[in-house]
Amino acid sequence: MYRAYSNKEAWEADRKAVASGVKTRELMERAGKALAQKVAAAMDRLHVQEVLFVLGYGNNAGDGFVAARILMEQSRAVKVLCLSDKLSPECALVKIRYKGEIFTRIPKKKFPLVVDCVFGTGLKRPPEGEYAKLISLINAEGSYVISCDLPSGLSENGMTFSPCVYADETVSIGCMKSSLLLNDGADHAGKISVADIGVKYGKGGVEVWEDSDVKMFFPKKQSSVNKGMFGKSCIVTSGARMGAAMLAASASLRSGAGYTTLRVPDRLCVTAATVLPSCIVEEFEALDDGMLSSDALAIGMGSGVSKGLYSIVMQLLSGYRGTLVLDADALTSLAEFGLKPLKTKACEVVLTPHPKEFARLCNLSVKEVLENAVPIAQKFAAQYGVTLVLKNNRTIITNGVRSAINSTGSPALAKCGSGDILAGFLAGTCARGLSPFDAACVSCYVFGRAGELAEEEFGQYAPTASDVVATLPRAIKSVTEI
């Protein structure tokens, strides 16, 4: 596990380091040295003889000047493009030590490797004038691009200005930046590495889980185990769109839960039992002791938005004692008829909205949610005492105290039914006894890995939700057998 920090948190850590006596120029030297190592490795790997550094005017450009100087000292062929003569004080000081050629106009020659040091974490508005031209030049060159800290044009929370660099690699200075993981950040950053510059970033930021973190929650079973040791999961639908609930149930069956029960209207029981013989299929008309005795229960998939569903959700919130996963139509019903029951709940609750569903719950626009996803999600989770799984290309998980960004996933998951799979797998994982936060992190990670495996087998366009369910065992195996 590692942590990812907001731009503001990274600035504050740097400020504290400087206040403690570390000179800004020393941090710049460390950053430039780390960047130079990454550039040298890329030159060797790509068999490239020459590199162009494209610089702005601030401390990010200073990192570039240091790296360019170090590479020149190693007898590498280095050129620098810097259009500004008004540099930040620290940048101007390190520029003096660079003795190589500096282009003050955009050269006609194309370079096979370009290092982007135009803007770092301080960009607050769209690039303009000659700086916009520099970014457009980098993207148009067809070169291998390494960005320093952030791809220039990428702002906080992974939102992009126009234009924005598309990097093949990004060397994040000091710590992982959450903006590299969220929204468009992942598409623009390429392969991400972190350069340690000796700054302590503390316990802020958000967690980013790795294989080894997830593996802990799939311990090797003793031979004497039985199904009663692994919990009871219940998937409920009150509507006729049974396919969504069946996908959820099929995912729960793959989660490791001892029992998975699917509750559907009476007329659908035979069909459900025929399609899912591994599942316990029972009639659903109203809440009963069997449902309430389950360790985790998921509802909302395929139910339809109605006051009837809202009434069931309210009864569960007040009378259920397990972990309740509210998905899809259950979330929309809450948004339409009121969130007040969340405040008086008697059970653990996990909400699994995508950005549009979450925007309705918060009475915000989708744009507002995406621009400030982490703090808004944290505030909502704390306010209502829930675990929130805000689904996106990089899902945010938070209970208001702990927060994480999930690092697995694939565009192949952008299909109807994907959310149902996650909700069902999450219910089964909660039933095994994990805390809602841990269960959410594990489930999102495994689900994302399943999407990656489905993409490997079928490509990004062809996989169906059923294909993703079928890859869940391989996804778990890929984590547990590392």
Helices and strands as residue ranges (DSSP letters): E 2-5, H 7-19, H 24-46, E 50-55, H 59-73, E 77-82, H 89-97, E 102-103, E 113-117, H 129-140, E 144-148, G 156-158, E 169-173, E 176-177, G 178-180, H 185-189, E 191-195, E 206-208, H 211-215, G 227-230, E 232-236, H 242-253, E 259-264, G 266-268, H 269-275, E 280-283, H 289-292, E 296-299, H 307-319, E 323-326, H 329-337, H 340-343, E 348-351, H 355-362, H 366-371, H 373-384, E 387-390, E 396-398, E 403-405, G 411-413, H 418-431, H 436-458, H 465-480
